[in-house]
Amino acid sequence: MDDIMLSEFVRDFLRERRYILVLDDVWSIDAWEAIKCVLPDCTTASRVVLTTRIADVASASCLGSLDFVYKMEPLSDKESWTLFCNRTFQSNNCPPNLEEVAKKILKKCEGLPLAIVAIGGVLALKDNEKTHEWEMILHGFGGEADGSGKLDRIKRVLLLSYNDLPHYLKSCLLYLSIYPEDYPIDVVSILLKWIALEFVEERERITSTDIAMSYMKELINRSLIQVKSTLNDGRLNKCGLHDFLREILVSKSKEQDFTTVATRYYTRWPEKVRHLAIHNFTDNPQEFSSLKCLRSVVIFGYKDPLTMVRSLGRDRDDSAESSPSRPLPIRYRDETIPKYLTRREIGRVITVTD
């Protein structure tokens, strides 16, 4: 279904219906205009709620006499303190020896819930008797007059949270930067990838899957990974990253030649990249069999993933995805294709994922 057919389908579906449409995190006026033209003109008392961080987008979406912009205010000092204590001390009171430094740290968060929850996830793992550990976190924020805006302050808090991770969790988290923004990541699939790429340490009498799951839960507890959905029995199903954190991870990964996210505008791969993600290529991209450090490739939205996969080395972790699914293991005999892949068909598109 092309864009025109999809637009007509949505318009026909909404016509004569009463609906509420929520558009979360709209980044540009062009994006809003593209969506607005699909919405039917009707008198069904329907409503559209749009969230954005960009004032011009908010203003552009409010053209009617009944439209208005609601500006979210930061939490009050009392609300911030309550959220901080709930996250850091599990609803208990702050120990007296930490109260002064805790309030200084909280002030740096400027009433922003994401920043408070993220820094609380870091401090919850610190020893409450060791005030100097909290002082180190405070010093990591920088000075009062550093010129940081609120969004930069959130990113700084998330960077502090990342830097506080042990090395094995850093690798696991950095690897998530291969996924597109807002992509629902299958938990079982990513645990198996962590294991295959040897991010998961071996321990006696504990399976690799259990260890990988413990990594996942620790990253969730630190508020670095978001739970998107669970199964009926409570097990994790889909997870994801906040877009602020994803920006940090993409930047960090690029600095370290850990992962590279390549779009259709890429012409050359970084020579030392270890994990490569290819997003939405329509033509055959540059060959990458010469990349000596490459350990894994993940392909999203490519029209012929098997052609690309055949150019890869046998011992690399290679996969291709066009939409989320639970992997189904099959083995290929063709020695030019990596040993373990999975295959599924969605409409006319055959995709491959590990």
BALOBA-1460 file (C-alpha; in Angstrom, 3 decimals):
// residues 354
<rec num="1" residu="m" x="0.000" y="0.000" z="0.000"/>
<rec num="2" residu="d" x="1.590" y="3.292" z="-1.103"/>
<rec num="3" residu="d" x="1.275" y="6.617" z="0.734"/>
<rec num="4" residu="i" x="-1.662" y="7.842" z="-1.356"/>
<rec num="5" residu="m" x="-3.676" y="4.664" z="-0.832"/>
<rec num="6" residu="l" x="-2.860" y="4.687" z="2.878"/>
<rec num="7" residu="s" x="-3.973" y="8.319" z="3.190"/>
<rec num="8" residu="e" x="-7.268" y="7.577" z="1.468"/>
<rec num="9" residu="f" x="-7.818" y="4.520" z="3.651"/>
<rec num="10" residu="v" x="-7.255" y="6.496" z="6.866"/>
<rec num="11" residu="r" x="-9.462" y="9.364" z="5.704"/>
<rec num="12" residu="d" x="-12.294" y="7.014" z="4.760"/>
<rec num="13" residu="f" x="-11.938" y="5.109" z="8.017"/>
<rec num="14" residu="l" x="-12.172" y="8.255" z="10.158"/>
<rec num="15" residu="r" x="-14.965" y="9.913" z="8.196"/>
<rec num="16" residu="e" x="-18.226" y="9.954" z="10.174"/>
<rec num="17" residu="r" x="-16.448" y="8.481" z="13.187"/>
<rec num="18" residu="r" x="-15.823" y="10.188" z="16.479"/>
<rec num="19" residu="y" x="-12.190" y="9.732" z="17.484"/>
<rec num="20" residu="i" x="-9.339" y="11.028" z="19.593"/>
<rec num="21" residu="l" x="-5.949" y="10.920" z="17.882"/>
<rec num="22" residu="v" x="-2.738" y="11.285" z="19.910"/>
<rec num="23" residu="l" x="0.429" y="12.256" z="18.019"/>
<rec num="24" residu="d" x="3.393" y="11.932" z="20.343"/>
<rec num="25" residu="d" x="6.688" y="13.794" z="19.901"/>
<rec num="26" residu="v" x="6.143" y="15.523" z="16.552"/>
<rec num="27" residu="w" x="9.422" y="17.081" z="15.445"/>
<rec num="28" residu="s" x="8.548" y="19.240" z="12.439"/>
<rec num="29" residu="i" x="5.795" y="21.345" z="10.914"/>
<rec num="30" residu="d" x="6.104" y="19.299" z="7.713"/>
<rec num="31" residu="a" x="5.282" y="16.127" z="9.649"/>
<rec num="32" residu="w" x="2.182" y="17.755" z="11.120"/>
<rec num="33" residu="e" x="1.082" y="19.063" z="7.702"/>
<rec num="34" residu="a" x="1.437" y="15.574" z="6.204"/>
<rec num="35" residu="i" x="-0.781" y="14.107" z="8.917"/>
<rec num="36" residu="k" x="-3.289" y="16.968" z="8.961"/>
<rec num="37" residu="c" x="-4.158" y="16.561" z="5.289"/>
<rec num="38" residu="v" x="-5.286" y="12.986" z="5.983"/>
<rec num="39" residu="l" x="-7.765" y="13.999" z="8.680"/>
<rec num="40" residu="p" x="-11.305" y="14.445" z="7.332"/>
<rec num="41" residu="d" x="-13.264" y="17.657" z="7.806"/>
<rec num="42" residu="c" x="-16.154" y="16.549" z="9.943"/>
<rec num="43" residu="t" x="-18.464" y="17.633" z="12.752"/>
<rec num="44" residu="t" x="-18.115" y="14.577" z="14.962"/>
<rec num="45" residu="a" x="-16.471" y="16.446" z="17.852"/>
<rec num="46" residu="s" x="-13.263" y="14.489" z="17.301"/>
<rec num="47" residu="r" x="-10.039" y="15.649" z="18.928"/>
<rec num="48" residu="v" x="-6.339" y="15.613" z="18.063"/>
<rec num="49" residu="v" x="-3.731" y="15.803" z="20.834"/>
<rec num="50" residu="l" x="-0.202" y="16.594" z="19.695"/>
<rec num="51" residu="t" x="2.921" y="16.625" z="21.853"/>
<rec num="52" residu="t" x="6.128" y="18.327" z="20.764"/>
<rec num="53" residu="r" x="9.220" y="19.983" z="22.183"/>
<rec num="54" residu="i" x="9.233" y="22.618" z="19.442"/>
<rec num="55" residu="a" x="7.142" y="25.748" z="20.011"/>
<rec num="56" residu="d" x="6.668" y="26.450" z="16.285"/>
<rec num="57" residu="v" x="5.160" y="22.999" z="15.759"/>
<rec num="58" residu="a" x="2.745" y="23.567" z="18.631"/>
<rec num="59" residu="s" x="1.692" y="26.942" z="17.215"/>
<rec num="60" residu="a" x="1.303" y="25.584" z="13.676"/>
<rec num="61" residu="s" x="-1.042" y="22.871" z="14.894"/>
<rec num="62" residu="c" x="-3.386" y="25.383" z="16.561"/>
<rec num="63" residu="l" x="-5.187" y="27.245" z="13.796"/>
<rec num="64" residu="g" x="-8.799" y="26.849" z="14.894"/>
<rec num="65" residu="s" x="-10.626" y="29.080" z="17.351"/>
<rec num="66" residu="l" x="-10.971" y="26.197" z="19.811"/>
<rec num="67" residu="d" x="-7.336" y="25.072" z="19.552"/>
<rec num="68" residu="f" x="-4.855" y="25.923" z="22.262"/>
<rec num="69" residu="v" x="-1.313" y="25.142" z="23.408"/>
<rec num="70" residu="y" x="-0.803" y="23.717" z="26.868"/>
<rec num="71" residu="k" x="2.752" y="24.252" z="28.058"/>
<rec num="72" residu="m" x="3.926" y="21.597" z="30.478"/>
<rec num="73" residu="e" x="5.492" y="23.099" z="33.570"/>
<rec num="74" residu="p" x="8.300" y="21.414" z="35.517"/>
<rec num="75" residu="l" x="7.508" y="19.675" z="38.774"/>
<rec num="76" residu="s" x="7.395" y="21.762" z="41.917"/>
<rec num="77" residu="d" x="10.116" y="21.332" z="44.537"/>
<rec num="78" residu="k" x="7.777" y="19.177" z="46.627"/>
<rec num="79" residu="e" x="6.743" y="17.009" z="43.676"/>
<rec num="80" residu="s" x="10.361" y="16.651" z="42.586"/>
<rec num="81" residu="w" x="11.435" y="15.572" z="46.065"/>
<rec num="82" residu="t" x="8.614" y="13.014" z="46.310"/>
<rec num="83" residu="l" x="9.479" y="11.502" z="42.922"/>
<rec num="84" residu="f" x="13.182" y="11.486" z="43.757"/>
<rec num="85" residu="c" x="12.695" y="9.703" z="47.088"/>
<rec num="86" residu="n" x="10.290" y="7.176" z="45.573"/>
<rec num="87" residu="r" x="12.805" y="6.339" z="42.855"/>
<rec num="88" residu="t" x="15.987" y="6.461" z="44.930"/>
<rec num="89" residu="f" x="14.897" y="5.160" z="48.323"/>
<rec num="90" residu="q" x="11.867" y="3.052" z="47.328"/>
<rec num="91" residu="s" x="9.402" y="5.432" z="49.001"/>
<rec num="92" residu="n" x="11.487" y="5.678" z="52.189"/>
<rec num="93" residu="n" x="12.800" y="8.940" z="53.590"/>
<rec num="94" residu="c" x="16.158" y="10.295" z="52.523"/>
<rec num="95" residu="p" x="18.883" y="9.508" z="55.108"/>
<rec num="96" residu="p" x="19.899" y="12.677" z="56.994"/>
<rec num="97" residu="n" x="23.547" y="12.377" z="55.916"/>
<rec num="98" residu="l" x="22.514" y="12.549" z="52.249"/>
<rec num="99" residu="e" x="19.803" y="15.177" z="52.375"/>
<rec num="100" residu="e" x="22.020" y="18.168" z="51.574"/>
<rec num="101" residu="v" x="23.784" y="16.606" z="48.586"/>
<rec num="102" residu="a" x="20.528" y="15.006" z="47.412"/>
<rec num="103" residu="k" x="18.805" y="18.391" z="47.239"/>
<rec num="104" residu="k" x="21.751" y="19.846" z="45.323"/>
<rec num="105" residu="i" x="21.540" y="17.010" z="42.804"/>
<rec num="106" residu="l" x="17.777" y="17.414" z="42.560"/>
<rec num="107" residu="k" x="18.155" y="21.131" z="41.855"/>
<rec num="108" residu="k" x="20.274" y="20.247" z="38.831"/>
<rec num="109" residu="c" x="17.330" y="18.272" z="37.402"/>
<rec num="110" residu="e" x="15.215" y="21.458" z="37.238"/>
<rec num="111" residu="g" x="11.936" y="19.653" z="37.897"/>
<rec num="112" residu="l" x="12.225" y="17.459" z="34.793"/>
<rec num="113" residu="p" x="10.721" y="14.010" z="35.545"/>
<rec num="114" residu="l" x="12.940" y="12.100" z="33.094"/>
<rec num="115" residu="a" x="16.080" y="13.598" z="34.623"/>
<rec num="116" residu="i" x="14.881" y="12.880" z="38.170"/>
<rec num="117" residu="v" x="13.995" y="9.262" z="37.398"/>
<rec num="118" residu="a" x="17.268" y="8.677" z="35.534"/>
<rec num="119" residu="i" x="19.516" y="10.092" z="38.245"/>
<rec num="120" residu="g" x="17.449" y="8.306" z="40.891"/>
<rec num="121" residu="g" x="18.183" y="5.034" z="39.112"/>
<rec num="122" residu="v" x="21.910" y="5.735" z="39.469"/>
<rec num="123" residu="l" x="21.791" y="6.824" z="43.106"/>
<rec num="124" residu="a" x="19.573" y="3.914" z="44.159"/>
<rec num="125" residu="l" x="22.567" y="1.618" z="43.604"/>
<rec num="126" residu="k" x="24.976" y="3.705" z="45.680"/>
<rec num="127" residu="d" x="25.889" y="2.998" z="49.299"/>
<rec num="128" residu="n" x="23.921" y="5.429" z="51.467"/>
<rec num="129" residu="e" x="26.789" y="5.498" z="53.950"/>
<rec num="130" residu="k" x="29.274" y="6.736" z="51.340"/>
<rec num="131" residu="t" x="28.455" y="10.395" z="50.865"/>
<rec num="132" residu="h" x="31.480" y="10.897" z="48.616"/>
<rec num="133" residu="e" x="29.884" y="8.701" z="45.932"/>
<rec num="134" residu="w" x="26.933" y="11.074" z="45.817"/>
<rec num="135" residu="e" x="29.295" y="14.068" z="45.728"/>
<rec num="136" residu="m" x="30.975" y="12.582" z="42.653"/>
<rec num="137" residu="i" x="27.616" y="12.403" z="40.880"/>
<rec num="138" residu="l" x="26.918" y="16.035" z="41.814"/>
<rec num="139" residu="h" x="30.265" y="17.192" z="40.412"/>
<rec num="140" residu="g" x="29.489" y="15.398" z="37.154"/>
<rec num="141" residu="f" x="26.754" y="17.933" z="36.379"/>
<rec num="142" residu="g" x="29.129" y="20.855" z="35.869"/>
<rec num="143" residu="g" x="28.739" y="24.411" z="37.126"/>
<rec num="144" residu="e" x="25.560" y="26.395" z="37.736"/>
<rec num="145" residu="a" x="26.240" y="28.865" z="34.924"/>
<rec num="146" residu="d" x="27.220" y="26.405" z="32.214"/>
<rec num="147" residu="g" x="24.549" y="27.693" z="29.832"/>
<rec num="148" residu="s" x="22.800" y="24.337" z="29.491"/>
<rec num="149" residu="g" x="19.173" y="24.376" z="28.452"/>
<rec num="150" residu="k" x="16.657" y="21.993" z="29.967"/>
<rec num="151" residu="l" x="17.037" y="19.451" z="27.159"/>
<rec num="152" residu="d" x="20.817" y="19.558" z="27.438"/>
<rec num="153" residu="r" x="20.463" y="19.029" z="31.182"/>
<rec num="154" residu="i" x="18.411" y="15.872" z="30.595"/>
<rec num="155" residu="k" x="21.044" y="14.559" z="28.214"/>
<rec num="156" residu="r" x="23.737" y="15.296" z="30.781"/>
<rec num="157" residu="v" x="21.836" y="13.300" z="33.407"/>
<rec num="158" residu="l" x="21.443" y="10.384" z="31.002"/>
<rec num="159" residu="l" x="25.144" y="10.562" z="30.165"/>
<rec num="160" residu="l" x="25.942" y="10.377" z="33.873"/>
<rec num="161" residu="s" x="23.701" y="7.329" z="34.108"/>
<rec num="162" residu="y" x="25.525" y="5.712" z="31.195"/>
<rec num="163" residu="n" x="28.983" y="6.475" z="32.597"/>
<rec num="164" residu="d" x="28.000" y="4.861" z="35.890"/>
<rec num="165" residu="l" x="27.367" y="1.490" z="34.215"/>
<rec num="166" residu="p" x="29.772" y="-1.454" z="34.536"/>
<rec num="167" residu="h" x="31.523" y="-2.302" z="31.267"/>
<rec num="168" residu="y" x="29.354" y="-5.325" z="30.452"/>
<rec num="169" residu="l" x="26.157" y="-3.277" z="30.672"/>
<rec num="170" residu="k" x="27.660" y="-0.500" z="28.550"/>
<rec num="171" residu="s" x="28.212" y="-2.915" z="25.655"/>
<rec num="172" residu="c" x="24.658" y="-4.242" z="25.919"/>
<rec num="173" residu="l" x="23.176" y="-0.757" z="26.018"/>
<rec num="174" residu="l" x="25.362" y="0.646" z="23.237"/>
<rec num="175" residu="y" x="24.279" y="-2.177" z="20.955"/>
<rec num="176" residu="l" x="20.664" y="-0.977" z="21.175"/>
<rec num="177" residu="s" x="21.689" y="2.108" z="19.189"/>
<rec num="178" residu="i" x="21.414" y="-0.029" z="16.025"/>
<rec num="179" residu="y" x="17.613" y="0.126" z="16.197"/>
<rec num="180" residu="p" x="15.598" y="2.924" z="14.568"/>
<rec num="181" residu="e" x="14.029" y="5.573" z="16.774"/>
<rec num="182" residu="d" x="10.884" y="4.348" z="18.579"/>
<rec num="183" residu="y" x="11.470" y="0.787" z="17.331"/>
<rec num="184" residu="p" x="9.825" y="-1.869" z="19.560"/>
<rec num="185" residu="i" x="12.726" y="-4.217" z="20.351"/>
<rec num="186" residu="d" x="11.865" y="-7.873" z="20.886"/>
<rec num="187" residu="v" x="13.310" y="-8.806" z="24.284"/>
<rec num="188" residu="v" x="13.997" y="-12.472" z="23.463"/>
<rec num="189" residu="s" x="15.739" y="-11.469" z="20.240"/>
<rec num="190" residu="i" x="18.021" y="-8.894" z="21.853"/>
<rec num="191" residu="l" x="18.977" y="-11.255" z="24.690"/>
<rec num="192" residu="l" x="20.060" y="-13.853" z="22.126"/>
<rec num="193" residu="k" x="22.067" y="-11.223" z="20.269"/>
<rec num="194" residu="w" x="23.859" y="-10.174" z="23.454"/>
<rec num="195" residu="i" x="24.754" y="-13.802" z="24.070"/>
<rec num="196" residu="a" x="25.882" y="-14.445" z="20.477"/>
<rec num="197" residu="l" x="28.100" y="-11.360" z="20.540"/>
<rec num="198" residu="e" x="29.644" y="-12.449" z="23.863"/>
<rec num="199" residu="f" x="28.441" y="-9.430" z="25.825"/>
<rec num="200" residu="v" x="27.117" y="-11.801" z="28.497"/>
<rec num="201" residu="e" x="29.599" y="-13.101" z="31.050"/>
<rec num="202" residu="e" x="29.581" y="-16.811" z="31.853"/>
<rec num="203" residu="r" x="28.766" y="-17.964" z="35.398"/>
<rec num="204" residu="e" x="28.590" y="-21.391" z="36.923"/>
<rec num="205" residu="r" x="25.134" y="-22.954" z="37.321"/>
<rec num="206" residu="i" x="23.393" y="-20.004" z="35.640"/>
<rec num="207" residu="t" x="22.290" y="-20.108" z="32.015"/>
<rec num="208" residu="s" x="23.410" y="-17.397" z="29.618"/>
<rec num="209" residu="t" x="19.765" y="-16.492" z="29.014"/>
<rec num="210" residu="d" x="19.157" y="-15.916" z="32.726"/>
<rec num="211" residu="i" x="22.272" y="-13.755" z="32.968"/>
<rec num="212" residu="a" x="21.239" y="-11.746" z="29.905"/>
<rec num="213" residu="m" x="17.778" y="-11.248" z="31.412"/>
<rec num="214" residu="s" x="19.386" y="-9.991" z="34.632"/>
<rec num="215" residu="y" x="21.265" y="-7.421" z="32.512"/>
<rec num="216" residu="m" x="18.010" y="-6.357" z="30.901"/>
<rec num="217" residu="k" x="16.269" y="-5.962" z="34.262"/>
<rec num="218" residu="e" x="19.167" y="-3.952" z="35.697"/>
<rec num="219" residu="l" x="19.065" y="-1.545" z="32.747"/>
<rec num="220" residu="i" x="15.298" y="-1.230" z="33.228"/>
<rec num="221" residu="n" x="15.753" y="-0.586" z="36.952"/>
<rec num="222" residu="r" x="18.248" y="2.152" z="36.094"/>
<rec num="223" residu="s" x="15.570" y="3.728" z="33.856"/>
<rec num="224" residu="l" x="17.801" y="3.362" z="30.792"/>
<rec num="225" residu="i" x="15.561" y="0.874" z="28.985"/>
<rec num="226" residu="q" x="11.800" y="1.349" z="28.769"/>
<rec num="227" residu="v" x="9.327" y="-1.537" z="28.930"/>
<rec num="228" residu="k" x="7.016" y="-1.240" z="25.922"/>
<rec num="229" residu="s" x="4.854" y="-4.332" z="26.483"/>
<rec num="230" residu="t" x="4.612" y="-7.532" z="28.521"/>
<rec num="231" residu="l" x="3.024" y="-10.919" z="27.911"/>
<rec num="232" residu="n" x="-0.058" y="-12.146" z="29.767"/>
<rec num="233" residu="d" x="2.131" y="-13.958" z="32.297"/>
<rec num="234" residu="g" x="4.095" y="-10.790" z="33.068"/>
<rec num="235" residu="r" x="7.224" y="-11.642" z="31.093"/>
<rec num="236" residu="l" x="8.915" y="-8.867" z="29.144"/>
<rec num="237" residu="n" x="7.906" y="-8.739" z="25.496"/>
<rec num="238" residu="k" x="9.034" y="-5.475" z="23.889"/>
<rec num="239" residu="c" x="11.422" y="-2.810" z="25.108"/>
<rec num="240" residu="g" x="12.835" y="0.438" z="23.759"/>
<rec num="241" residu="l" x="14.953" y="3.521" z="24.338"/>
<rec num="242" residu="h" x="13.991" y="7.089" z="25.077"/>
<rec num="243" residu="d" x="14.996" y="9.165" z="22.057"/>
<rec num="244" residu="f" x="17.272" y="11.383" z="24.188"/>
<rec num="245" residu="l" x="19.206" y="8.341" z="25.356"/>
<rec num="246" residu="r" x="19.323" y="6.903" z="21.847"/>
<rec num="247" residu="e" x="20.978" y="10.109" z="20.607"/>
<rec num="248" residu="i" x="23.646" y="9.731" z="23.281"/>
<rec num="249" residu="l" x="24.223" y="6.067" z="22.487"/>
<rec num="250" residu="v" x="24.496" y="6.701" z="18.742"/>
<rec num="251" residu="s" x="27.086" y="9.407" z="19.412"/>
<rec num="252" residu="k" x="29.031" y="7.280" z="21.907"/>
<rec num="253" residu="s" x="28.977" y="4.270" z="19.611"/>
<rec num="254" residu="k" x="30.268" y="6.319" z="16.707"/>
<rec num="255" residu="e" x="33.112" y="7.716" z="18.816"/>
<rec num="256" residu="q" x="34.199" y="4.221" z="19.810"/>
<rec num="257" residu="d" x="33.651" y="2.592" z="16.382"/>
<rec num="258" residu="f" x="31.266" y="0.292" z="18.231"/>
<rec num="259" residu="t" x="28.152" y="0.680" z="16.097"/>
<rec num="260" residu="t" x="27.350" y="2.741" z="13.040"/>
<rec num="261" residu="v" x="23.839" y="3.480" z="11.823"/>
<rec num="262" residu="a" x="23.920" y="3.844" z="8.042"/>
<rec num="263" residu="t" x="21.085" y="5.364" z="6.037"/>
<rec num="264" residu="r" x="20.621" y="5.571" z="2.295"/>
<rec num="265" residu="y" x="22.833" y="8.666" z="2.288"/>
<rec num="266" residu="y" x="25.902" y="6.733" z="3.453"/>
<rec num="267" residu="t" x="28.566" y="6.168" z="0.797"/>
<rec num="268" residu="r" x="31.398" y="4.696" z="2.876"/>
<rec num="269" residu="w" x="31.333" y="2.536" z="6.011"/>
<rec num="270" residu="p" x="33.755" y="3.367" z="8.845"/>
<rec num="271" residu="e" x="36.680" y="0.975" z="8.453"/>
<rec num="272" residu="k" x="36.885" y="-0.063" z="12.115"/>
<rec num="273" residu="v" x="33.179" y="-0.385" z="12.877"/>
<rec num="274" residu="r" x="32.239" y="-3.520" z="14.826"/>
<rec num="275" residu="h" x="28.441" y="-3.487" z="14.539"/>
<rec num="276" residu="l" x="26.686" y="-2.030" z="11.510"/>
<rec num="277" residu="a" x="22.991" y="-1.166" z="11.178"/>
<rec num="278" residu="i" x="21.633" y="-0.427" z="7.714"/>
<rec num="279" residu="h" x="18.325" y="1.430" z="7.618"/>
<rec num="280" residu="n" x="16.002" y="1.607" z="4.619"/>
<rec num="281" residu="f" x="18.329" y="1.198" z="1.658"/>
<rec num="282" residu="t" x="16.556" y="0.954" z="-1.684"/>
<rec num="283" residu="d" x="19.620" y="0.124" z="-3.794"/>
<rec num="284" residu="n" x="22.590" y="-2.137" z="-3.253"/>
<rec num="285" residu="p" x="24.842" y="-0.368" z="-0.746"/>
<rec num="286" residu="q" x="28.615" y="-0.386" z="-0.674"/>
<rec num="287" residu="e" x="30.112" y="-3.834" z="-0.124"/>
<rec num="288" residu="f" x="31.392" y="-4.342" z="3.394"/>
<rec num="289" residu="s" x="33.115" y="-7.717" z="3.297"/>
<rec num="290" residu="s" x="36.442" y="-5.878" z="3.603"/>
<rec num="291" residu="l" x="35.586" y="-4.480" z="7.046"/>
<rec num="292" residu="k" x="37.965" y="-6.533" z="9.166"/>
<rec num="293" residu="c" x="36.559" y="-5.515" z="12.563"/>
<rec num="294" residu="l" x="32.919" y="-6.078" z="11.639"/>
<rec num="295" residu="r" x="31.159" y="-8.538" z="13.943"/>
<rec num="296" residu="s" x="27.479" y="-8.011" z="13.210"/>
<rec num="297" residu="v" x="25.152" y="-6.420" z="10.690"/>
<rec num="298" residu="v" x="21.461" y="-5.690" z="11.151"/>
<rec num="299" residu="i" x="19.424" y="-4.648" z="8.120"/>
<rec num="300" residu="f" x="16.114" y="-2.793" z="8.401"/>
<rec num="301" residu="g" x="13.754" y="-2.266" z="5.488"/>
<rec num="302" residu="y" x="16.031" y="-3.560" z="2.709"/>
<rec num="303" residu="k" x="14.248" y="-4.923" z="-0.347"/>
<rec num="304" residu="d" x="16.554" y="-7.938" z="-0.836"/>
<rec num="305" residu="p" x="18.270" y="-8.808" z="2.472"/>
<rec num="306" residu="l" x="19.571" y="-12.206" z="1.353"/>
<rec num="307" residu="t" x="21.612" y="-10.614" z="-1.424"/>
<rec num="308" residu="m" x="23.269" y="-8.373" z="1.110"/>
<rec num="309" residu="v" x="23.730" y="-11.159" z="3.641"/>
<rec num="310" residu="r" x="25.593" y="-13.366" z="1.144"/>
<rec num="311" residu="s" x="28.427" y="-10.844" z="1.020"/>
<rec num="312" residu="l" x="29.126" y="-11.227" z="4.733"/>
<rec num="313" residu="g" x="31.594" y="-13.483" z="6.488"/>
<rec num="314" residu="r" x="30.347" y="-16.821" z="7.863"/>
<rec num="315" residu="d" x="31.150" y="-16.124" z="11.498"/>
<rec num="316" residu="r" x="29.419" y="-12.799" z="11.814"/>
<rec num="317" residu="d" x="26.052" y="-12.158" z="13.390"/>
<rec num="318" residu="d" x="23.927" y="-11.012" z="10.450"/>
<rec num="319" residu="s" x="20.237" y="-10.221" z="10.424"/>
<rec num="320" residu="a" x="17.675" y="-8.216" z="8.510"/>
<rec num="321" residu="e" x="14.370" y="-6.833" z="9.672"/>
<rec num="322" residu="s" x="11.497" y="-4.890" z="8.151"/>
<rec num="323" residu="s" x="9.156" y="-5.109" z="11.132"/>
<rec num="324" residu="p" x="9.183" y="-6.748" z="14.569"/>
<rec num="325" residu="s" x="8.467" y="-10.472" z="14.960"/>
<rec num="326" residu="r" x="9.405" y="-13.438" z="17.086"/>
<rec num="327" residu="p" x="12.342" y="-15.237" z="15.417"/>
<rec num="328" residu="l" x="11.832" y="-18.709" z="13.981"/>
<rec num="329" residu="p" x="15.117" y="-20.696" z="13.771"/>
<rec num="330" residu="i" x="16.144" y="-22.385" z="10.542"/>
<rec num="331" residu="r" x="19.548" y="-23.481" z="9.228"/>
<rec num="332" residu="y" x="20.946" y="-22.659" z="5.812"/>
<rec num="333" residu="r" x="23.229" y="-25.107" z="4.009"/>
<rec num="334" residu="d" x="24.611" y="-22.447" z="1.700"/>
<rec num="335" residu="e" x="28.078" y="-21.761" z="3.121"/>
<rec num="336" residu="t" x="28.009" y="-18.218" z="1.732"/>
<rec num="337" residu="i" x="25.239" y="-17.369" z="4.205"/>
<rec num="338" residu="p" x="25.792" y="-17.261" z="7.981"/>
<rec num="339" residu="k" x="24.791" y="-20.471" z="9.736"/>
<rec num="340" residu="y" x="21.844" y="-19.315" z="11.825"/>
<rec num="341" residu="l" x="19.176" y="-17.057" z="10.405"/>
<rec num="342" residu="t" x="15.432" y="-16.914" z="10.538"/>
<rec num="343" residu="r" x="13.021" y="-16.232" z="7.769"/>
<rec num="344" residu="r" x="9.482" y="-14.925" z="7.597"/>
<rec num="345" residu="e" x="7.167" y="-13.496" z="4.978"/>
<rec num="346" residu="i" x="5.090" y="-10.370" z="5.443"/>
<rec num="347" residu="g" x="2.900" y="-9.796" z="2.400"/>
<rec num="348" residu="r" x="5.265" y="-9.963" z="-0.546"/>
<rec num="349" residu="v" x="8.356" y="-9.117" z="1.472"/>
<rec num="350" residu="i" x="10.669" y="-11.887" z="2.671"/>
<rec num="351" residu="t" x="12.870" y="-10.761" z="5.527"/>
<rec num="352" residu="v" x="15.581" y="-12.371" z="7.585"/>
<rec num="353" residu="t" x="16.355" y="-11.920" z="11.265"/>
<rec num="354" residu="d" x="18.564" y="-13.736" z="13.724"/>
